[in-house]
Amino acid sequence: MSIKIRMVKDQNTLLESRYEVTDAESFGQACADMFSQLRSKELCETTSIGAMMDMLNLNVLDVLDGATLSITKA
């Protein structure tokens, strides 16, 4: 089944991606991919070496704190 996963925080979309999910393993991989994408996105948006070092020390779960995840059939 094709699904769309969307992460929203403070009414702003953090990420949105489509995945093919057939079982628990493929769903877990989709979530892991979103987690990795968010970390990469946050690192790319840093504007200085100091900010990058802070982001490397920041847990992605801190960024996700208060976010909602929605899953819809695509």
C-alpha positions in Angstrom: 0.0 0.0 0.0 1.3 3.5 -0.9 1.1 5.9 2.1 2.0 9.5 2.7 3.6 10.5 6.0 3.5 14.1 7.0 5.3 15.6 10.1 3.8 18.9 11.3 4.9 21.2 14.2 3.4 24.5 15.1 1.2 24.4 11.9 4.4 24.1 9.7 5.1 21.0 7.7 8.5 19.7 8.7 8.6 16.9 6.1 6.2 15.0 3.8 7.1 11.8 1.9 5.4 8.9 0.1 6.3 5.3 0.8 5.3 1.8 -0.2 4.4 -0.1 3.0 3.6 -3.8 3.0 4.4 -4.8 6.6 5.8 -3.7 9.9 9.4 -3.7 8.7 8.7 -1.5 5.7 6.6 0.9 7.9 9.6 1.0 10.3 11.9 1.7 7.5 9.7 4.6 6.2 9.7 6.1 9.7 13.5 5.7 10.0 13.9 7.4 6.6 11.8 10.4 7.7 13.9 10.6 10.9 17.1 10.7 8.8 15.7 13.2 6.3 14.7 15.5 9.2 18.2 15.3 10.7 19.8 16.1 7.2 17.4 19.0 6.6 18.2 20.5 10.0 22.0 20.2 9.3 21.6 21.8 5.9 19.7 24.8 7.3 22.5 25.7 9.8 24.1 29.0 9.0 27.4 28.7 10.9 29.9 26.2 12.3 28.7 26.9 15.8 25.1 26.2 14.8 26.1 23.0 13.0 27.9 21.8 16.2 24.8 22.6 18.2 22.7 20.6 15.7 25.1 17.7 15.9 24.6 17.7 19.6 20.8 18.2 19.4 18.8 15.0 19.3 16.3 14.9 16.4 13.7 14.0 19.0 14.1 17.5 20.4 13.1 18.9 17.0 10.1 16.5 16.9 8.9 17.3 20.4 5.3 18.6 20.0 5.1 17.5 16.3 2.3 15.4 14.9 2.6 12.6 12.4 -0.2 11.9 10.0 -0.5 8.9 7.7 -2.8 8.8 4.7 -3.3 6.4 1.9 -1.7 7.8 -1.2 
